Amino acid sequence: MPLIPEEPQIHESAQGPRATPASGRTAPTPRPVPGPRPAAPSRPGRPGPLRPAPPMQRTPRDTATAKPGPAGPAAAATATPQIQLIPASADGALDAAEEAVDLLLESGRAPGDVLVITTGEPHPWAAHELSFGEASYWAQHDAGDDVFYTDAVAVSRAASRPVVVVAVNGGSDADAAKALPLAHTRASALLIVCGDPQQINSVLGAGV
């Protein structure tokens, strides 16, 4: 007899758990929660903007490499020659210039680095070489392997050299006024002026 009630209990218990899962299945119906995953499409969108970022970094690198270029030329343009004044009379200016040239050569300067300009009578070497014609005279200038002597009239034709020595050995103030500024532009490292300090300062200024 007790077996009979046990069977309906077994059936009930069997039915009970079966019914609960059914109710449990209805509850998980919110499982469409995975449905919001479509929001994931935003992920592919994120890498998209990140990829263009690297090319943006390359462009500044290219511009950075171009920056050093302009720096080099700017520094070269700022070079200005030093100026030395050797007091001397008009009669002794040429001798003072010769002594200055000797000191330059003894200190290691190459003869081709020196240009000598006279404002009065030409240097004896220049007068001698010009006697053979201007062609051979200026050919020695172009060779650039020795000290070259010229006068204020022809200095505009002379090329620049590291050292320029000016002998204010006569001539008018106008000649000196033309020769000294030109000599300054021809000297790339050093300008030596031999002559009357007052006359020189009146031409180039008291800063010489």
PETA-V40928 format. One line per field, one symbol per residue. burial: + if it has 24 or more other ideal C-beta (glycine too) atoms within 12 Angstrom, else -. Layout:
BEGIN
burial->???
END
This chain:
BEGIN
burial->--------------------------------------------------------------------------------+-++++-+-+--++-+++-++--+------+-++++++++-++-++--+-------+--++-----++++++-++--++++++++++++++---++-+++++++-++--+++++++--++--++---+
END
